[in-house]
Amino acid sequence: MASETRHDLQHARTSGRRPLFSKEQIQNSPSRKIGISADLESRLRHYCVSFMSDVAKMLNLKRSTLATASTLIQHFYMSFPFDRLYNKYQVISACICLAGKLEEQRCTVQQIAKAVLYHRHKVKPDRSSTQFTDFQNGILSIEILLLQAIRFNLYPSHPHDLLNRIVEFAASTNEQGRILLDLSSRFINDSLKTPASLMDSSETIAVACVHMAIIWMNMGLPSEERLNIDALWYTDYDKDISPSYVERVCQLILNILEHPLTSSSPSKDNTRKRKPTGPNTPEIRRHDAMSNQLL
């Protein structure tokens, strides 16, 4: 049974381009319908995946498991809103639990609950307490809702799976390839914090991340060392990739880079952005320059 599930997962990662949701559906998500602003919803999605990433490190999860969990939580909030009926820490836990099953890296509900609660409160939870038992039961209930949300048959593909091939196509030298691979991988990690995986194929996301990496790399090099490549290089890689979709993914990632979270969970009363050190810092200037080139 496990091998069949794994086969289905690998097949899904090499086929299909049909988006799960349209841009209009994303803009009219359940959270938006109950009055949560687009900015706050974006920050809540960002926070959940960032929190999940920290828990994944605590549990020594594979990159693919974290990517699957991130896609699952993005999908969950296309069926249910961010509100108190669905404790976001139980949602995070349920997504990690299901991702572990899909990626053959199972963690027990107790292990996940312990890691999530410790990271949330910075205190080891009392596993014999009623509160801990209730939290575990809540995870199981959310997992049922999650399976309903993904219709029991979603095996998400991941941009990381395609990255090496795309970088090899774009890079002119091994050194450029090494730099592009590292930068692109970081951009893909940022894309997990956005609904990109719900709207665009893994190939489009991977191409967009390599495209951003090329621009970012070139801005840090003298002109004679830059990668000279056509602005629409990826249409030579695959003529079916839409420039408008690549631009859409780039914009989602740029928004994450330009609007980092505070250290605490965003809420209706806590949506302040971390203030940059100044408008002329290297990072801010680089973001601005990239925005000008992409958009």
PADOKOL-343406 format. One line per field, with one value per residue (C-alpha): chain; x, y, z. Coordinates in Angstrom, 1 decimal. Layout:
<sites>
chain	c(A_...) .
px	c(X_...) .
py	c(Y_...) .
pz	c(Z_...) .
</sites>
This chain:
<sites>
chain	c(A_A_A_A_A_A_A_A_A_A_A_A_A_A_A_A_A_A_A_A_A_A_A_A_A_A_A_A_A_A_A_A_A_A_A_A_A_A_A_A_A_A_A_A_A_A_A_A_A_A_A_A_A_A_A_A_A_A_A_A_A_A_A_A_A_A_A_A_A_A_A_A_A_A_A_A_A_A_A_A_A_A_A_A_A_A_A_A_A_A_A_A_A_A_A_A_A_A_A_A_A_A_A_A_A_A_A_A_A_A_A_A_A_A_A_A_A_A_A_A_A_A_A_A_A_A_A_A_A_A_A_A_A_A_A_A_A_A_A_A_A_A_A_A_A_A_A_A_A_A_A_A_A_A_A_A_A_A_A_A_A_A_A_A_A_A_A_A_A_A_A_A_A_A_A_A_A_A_A_A_A_A_A_A_A_A_A_A_A_A_A_A_A_A_A_A_A_A_A_A_A_A_A_A_A_A_A_A_A_A_A_A_A_A_A_A_A_A_A_A_A_A_A_A_A_A_A_A_A_A_A_A_A_A_A_A_A_A_A_A_A_A_A_A_A_A_A_A_A_A_A_A_A_A_A_A_A_A_A_A_A_A_A_A_A_A_A_A_A_A_A_A_A_A_A_A_A_A_A_A_A_A_A_A_A_A_A_A_A_A_A_A_A_A_A) .
px	c(0.0_2.8_4.6_1.4_1.0_4.6_4.1_1.0_3.0_5.9_3.5_1.8_5.1_5.8_2.4_-0.3_-0.4_-4.0_-4.1_-6.1_-7.6_-8.0_-6.7_-10.3_-10.9_-7.8_-9.0_-12.4_-11.2_-13.2_-11.2_-11.9_-15.6_-15.6_-13.9_-10.2_-8.2_-6.0_-2.9_-3.8_-4.6_-1.3_0.6_-1.3_-0.4_3.2_3.2_1.8_4.4_7.2_6.1_5.8_9.3_10.7_8.8_10.0_13.6_12.8_11.4_14.2_11.7_12.8_12.5_9.8_7.8_7.9_6.9_4.0_2.8_3.1_1.0_-1.6_-2.0_-2.4_-5.1_-6.8_-7.4_-9.1_-11.9_-11.9_-11.2_-8.7_-10.9_-11.1_-13.1_-9.9_-7.0_-4.1_-1.6_-3.7_-4.0_-0.2_0.1_-2.5_-0.7_2.6_1.0_-0.6_2.5_4.5_2.2_2.4_6.2_6.7_8.2_5.6_5.6_3.2_0.5_2.1_5.5_4.0_1.9_4.8_7.0_4.3_3.3_6.9_7.7_4.6_5.0_8.8_7.8_7.7_4.0_2.7_1.8_-0.4_-2.6_-6.1_-5.0_-2.4_-4.9_-7.5_-4.8_-4.0_-7.7_-8.1_-5.3_-7.1_-10.4_-8.6_-6.9_-10.3_-11.3_-8.0_-8.7_-12.1_-10.5_-8.1_-10.7_-8.6_-6.5_-4.1_-0.4_1.2_4.2_7.2_9.3_12.5_12.0_12.6_15.2_18.4_17.2_16.1_19.3_21.4_19.5_19.9_23.5_26.5_29.1_29.3_29.9_26.8_24.9_26.0_24.9_21.6_20.8_21.3_19.4_16.6_16.1_15.8_13.2_11.3_11.2_9.7_7.1_5.8_4.6_2.3_-0.6_1.6_1.3_-2.5_-2.5_0.6_2.4_5.5_7.4_6.2_7.2_10.6_11.2_10.0_12.5_15.4_14.4_14.5_17.8_19.3_18.3_19.5_22.9_23.5_22.9_25.8_28.3_30.4_29.0_31.6_30.7_27.0_24.8_23.7_20.4_17.2_14.5_12.2_14.8_12.3_10.2_13.1_13.1_9.4_7.3_4.1_5.2_3.3_5.3_2.3_2.2_6.0_5.5_2.6_4.8_7.6_5.3_4.0_7.6_8.7_5.8_7.1_10.6_9.5_7.0_8.7_6.7_7.2_8.4_4.9_1.8_-0.1_-3.6_-6.2_-4.5_-0.9_-0.2_2.8_5.6_9.2_10.8_13.8_17.0_16.5_15.3_18.9_20.0_21.5_18.7_16.0_17.8_18.1_14.5_13.5_15.9_14.5_10.9_11.8_13.3_10.5_7.4) .
py	c(0.0_2.4_1.7_2.4_5.7_6.6_5.7_7.9_10.7_10.4_10.3_13.4_15.2_14.5_15.2_17.8_21.6_22.3_24.8_23.8_27.3_30.5_33.9_34.9_32.0_32.9_36.5_35.2_32.6_31.6_34.0_37.0_36.1_36.6_40.0_39.1_41.5_40.2_41.5_39.8_36.5_36.6_37.2_34.4_32.0_33.2_32.8_29.2_28.0_29.7_28.2_24.8_25.1_25.6_22.5_20.5_21.2_20.1_16.8_16.4_16.3_16.0_19.0_17.1_16.5_20.2_21.2_18.8_20.0_23.6_22.9_21.1_24.0_26.4_24.1_23.8_27.5_27.4_25.4_26.9_30.4_31.6_31.8_30.3_27.3_25.9_26.3_27.1_25.1_22.1_22.7_23.0_19.7_17.9_19.0_17.8_14.5_13.9_15.0_12.5_9.7_10.8_11.2_8.0_9.9_9.2_11.0_10.2_12.7_12.9_13.7_16.5_17.9_18.0_19.8_22.3_23.2_23.5_25.8_27.8_28.3_27.6_25.2_21.4_20.4_18.1_15.0_13.7_16.8_17.1_20.1_17.9_15.2_17.7_19.2_15.7_15.0_18.3_17.3_14.2_16.1_18.6_15.9_14.6_18.1_18.3_15.1_16.4_19.7_17.9_15.4_12.5_12.4_15.3_14.4_17.7_18.1_20.3_22.8_21.4_18.2_20.2_22.6_20.9_20.5_24.1_25.5_23.3_24.8_28.4_28.5_29.0_27.7_25.3_28.2_30.0_26.8_26.4_30.0_29.7_26.4_27.9_31.1_29.4_26.9_29.8_31.4_28.2_28.0_31.5_30.4_27.8_30.7_31.9_30.3_29.9_26.1_26.4_28.6_27.5_24.3_23.2_23.8_27.4_28.1_26.6_28.6_31.8_31.1_30.5_33.7_35.7_34.0_35.1_38.7_38.6_37.0_39.4_42.4_41.2_40.8_43.1_43.3_41.0_38.2_38.4_35.7_37.2_35.6_36.6_38.0_35.3_32.5_30.1_30.0_28.3_25.8_25.2_27.2_26.5_28.5_31.7_34.9_36.3_33.3_33.5_37.2_36.3_33.9_36.4_39.0_36.7_35.9_39.5_40.4_37.9_39.3_42.9_42.3_40.1_39.0_40.1_37.4_36.9_35.5_38.0_38.7_41.4_43.3_42.5_43.1_45.4_44.8_44.7_48.1_47.9_49.6_52.3_52.9_52.7_49.5_47.0_44.5_47.1_48.5_45.0_44.2_47.5_46.8_43.3_44.6_47.1_44.4_41.8_44.0) .
pz	c(0.0_0.9_-2.4_-4.3_-2.5_-3.3_-6.9_-7.1_-5.5_-8.0_-10.9_-9.7_-9.6_-13.2_-14.7_-15.0_-15.2_-14.3_-11.3_-8.3_-7.9_-10.0_-8.9_-8.4_-6.0_-4.0_-3.8_-2.5_0.0_3.1_5.2_2.9_3.1_6.9_6.7_7.0_4.8_2.0_3.8_7.0_5.3_3.4_6.7_8.5_5.7_5.9_9.7_9.6_7.1_8.9_12.2_10.4_9.1_12.6_13.8_10.8_11.9_15.4_14.0_11.4_8.6_5.0_2.7_0.7_3.8_4.7_1.2_1.2_4.6_3.4_0.3_2.4_4.8_1.9_0.5_3.9_4.1_0.7_2.4_5.9_7.2_9.7_12.8_16.2_15.1_13.5_15.9_13.5_15.6_15.3_11.6_11.3_13.3_11.1_7.9_9.2_10.2_6.8_5.0_6.9_5.8_2.1_2.2_4.2_7.1_9.8_13.1_15.8_16.7_20.2_18.7_16.5_19.3_21.7_19.1_18.1_21.7_22.8_19.9_20.6_24.4_24.9_27.7_27.6_27.5_30.2_28.2_31.0_31.1_29.8_27.6_25.8_25.2_23.9_21.6_20.2_19.6_17.9_15.5_14.5_14.0_11.8_9.8_8.8_7.6_5.8_3.9_3.0_1.8_-0.5_-1.6_-0.4_-3.6_-3.6_-3.9_-4.4_-6.7_-5.6_-7.5_-5.9_-7.9_-11.2_-10.1_-11.2_-14.7_-15.1_-13.6_-15.9_-18.8_-17.7_-16.3_-18.5_-16.1_-13.1_-10.7_-12.0_-11.7_-8.1_-7.2_-9.0_-7.4_-3.9_-4.6_-6.4_-3.6_-1.1_-3.3_-3.6_0.2_0.3_-2.3_0.1_2.3_-0.5_-2.3_-5.4_-5.3_-5.5_-8.7_-10.7_-11.6_-9.9_-13.1_-13.4_-9.7_-10.2_-13.4_-11.6_-8.8_-11.2_-13.0_-9.7_-8.9_-12.2_-11.6_-8.0_-8.9_-11.7_-9.5_-7.3_-10.1_-12.3_-15.9_-17.4_-15.0_-15.3_-16.9_-20.2_-21.0_-22.7_-20.4_-21.6_-21.5_-20.0_-23.2_-24.8_-22.0_-22.3_-24.8_-22.8_-19.7_-19.5_-18.8_-16.9_-14.6_-14.0_-13.1_-10.8_-8.8_-8.7_-7.2_-4.5_-3.5_-3.6_-1.3_1.2_1.0_1.3_4.2_6.8_9.8_13.4_15.8_17.1_15.5_13.3_14.4_14.0_16.8_15.8_12.1_12.4_9.9_11.0_10.2_7.9_9.1_6.4_2.9_1.5_3.0_0.6_1.0_0.4_-2.6_-4.0_-3.5_-5.2_-8.1_-8.6_-8.5_-11.3_-13.5_-12.9_-13.1) .
</sites>
